Amino acid sequence: MDLKDQLKNLFPDHLPEESPKEEEAKSDIWLQDSPMICKYEKRKGKPITIIEGYTGADEDFKKLAKELKTRLSVGGSFKDDKIIIQGDYRDKIMEILKEKGFNVKRVGG
């Protein structure tokens, strides 16, 4: 007998709540109408990807930066309202942002 069965025996009138879906998790970051810009640069001979153009709160943009870095398993930073990701990950970043509902524009090659 697992835990759910034991709880049903103890509380027969209780109806379990449904777990929150991913759709609700997406709505915690403010979505904007104008597209974000995803561009590629080289600094000191090393490739970087820069995401800029977010008009929401800085806290939301920092959350987005952290999620991008963890999903791509790369380093990066958040400076001057820009997310800087180490390496050329424009395609993957654009795909992730489109999943979240953002409009993204590719710049530079």
C-alpha positions as CSV (number, residue, x, y, z in Angstrom):
1,M,0.0,0.0,0.0
2,D,1.6,3.3,-1.1
3,L,1.2,6.7,0.5
4,K,-1.7,7.8,-1.7
5,D,-3.7,4.8,-0.7
6,Q,-3.0,5.3,3.0
7,L,-4.1,9.0,2.7
8,K,-7.3,7.9,0.9
9,N,-8.1,5.6,3.8
10,L,-7.4,8.3,6.4
11,F,-9.3,11.1,4.5
12,P,-11.9,9.5,2.2
13,D,-13.7,12.9,1.5
14,H,-10.6,14.7,0.3
15,L,-10.2,15.4,-3.4
16,P,-6.5,15.8,-4.5
17,E,-5.6,19.0,-6.2
18,E,-4.1,18.9,-9.7
19,S,-0.5,19.9,-10.0
20,P,0.3,23.2,-11.7
21,K,1.0,22.9,-15.4
22,E,3.9,24.3,-17.4
23,E,1.5,26.8,-19.0
24,E,1.2,28.6,-15.7
25,A,5.0,28.6,-15.2
26,K,5.5,30.4,-18.4
27,S,3.3,33.4,-17.3
28,D,5.6,34.5,-14.5
29,I,7.8,36.5,-17.0
30,W,6.3,39.6,-18.6
31,L,6.0,39.1,-22.4
32,Q,6.4,42.1,-24.7
33,D,5.2,43.1,-28.2
34,S,8.5,44.3,-29.7
35,P,11.0,41.6,-30.6
36,M,14.1,40.9,-28.5
37,I,17.4,41.1,-30.4
38,C,19.7,38.1,-30.5
39,K,23.1,38.9,-31.9
40,Y,26.6,37.3,-32.3
41,E,29.9,39.0,-31.5
42,K,33.5,38.1,-30.9
43,R,35.3,39.6,-27.9
44,K,39.0,38.8,-27.5
45,G,38.7,36.2,-30.2
46,K,35.9,34.2,-28.4
47,P,32.3,34.0,-29.6
48,I,29.5,35.4,-27.5
49,T,25.7,35.7,-27.9
50,I,24.0,38.9,-26.7
51,I,20.3,39.2,-26.0
52,E,18.9,42.7,-25.6
53,G,15.7,44.7,-26.1
54,Y,13.7,43.4,-23.1
55,T,11.4,46.2,-21.7
56,G,10.1,44.4,-18.6
57,A,11.5,44.4,-15.1
58,D,15.2,43.6,-14.5
59,E,14.3,40.8,-12.1
60,D,12.4,39.0,-14.9
61,F,15.3,39.4,-17.3
62,K,17.7,38.1,-14.7
63,K,15.5,35.0,-14.2
64,L,15.5,34.5,-18.0
65,A,19.3,34.8,-18.1
66,K,19.7,32.2,-15.3
67,E,17.3,29.8,-17.1
68,L,19.1,30.2,-20.4
69,K,22.5,29.6,-18.8
70,T,21.3,26.5,-17.0
71,R,19.4,25.0,-20.0
72,L,22.4,25.5,-22.3
73,S,25.0,24.6,-19.6
74,V,27.2,27.6,-20.4
75,G,28.5,30.6,-18.6
76,G,27.3,34.1,-19.0
77,S,26.3,37.3,-17.3
78,F,23.6,40.0,-17.1
79,K,25.0,43.6,-17.6
80,D,23.5,46.9,-18.8
81,D,20.1,45.3,-19.6
82,K,21.8,42.7,-21.8
83,I,22.2,38.9,-21.4
84,I,25.7,37.8,-22.5
85,I,26.1,34.1,-23.1
86,Q,29.5,32.5,-23.8
87,G,29.5,30.8,-27.2
88,D,27.4,31.0,-30.4
89,Y,24.0,29.6,-29.3
90,R,21.7,31.9,-31.3
91,D,19.6,29.1,-32.8
92,K,19.1,27.3,-29.4
93,I,18.4,30.6,-27.6
94,M,15.9,31.7,-30.2
95,E,14.1,28.3,-29.9
96,I,13.9,28.5,-26.1
97,L,12.6,32.1,-26.2
98,K,10.0,31.2,-28.8
99,E,8.8,28.4,-26.6
100,K,8.3,30.9,-23.8
101,G,6.3,33.2,-26.1
102,F,8.8,35.9,-27.0
103,N,9.3,37.5,-30.4
104,V,13.0,37.2,-31.3
105,K,14.9,38.8,-34.1
106,R,18.3,37.4,-35.3
107,V,21.0,40.0,-36.0
108,G,24.5,39.5,-37.4
109,G,24.9,36.7,-39.8
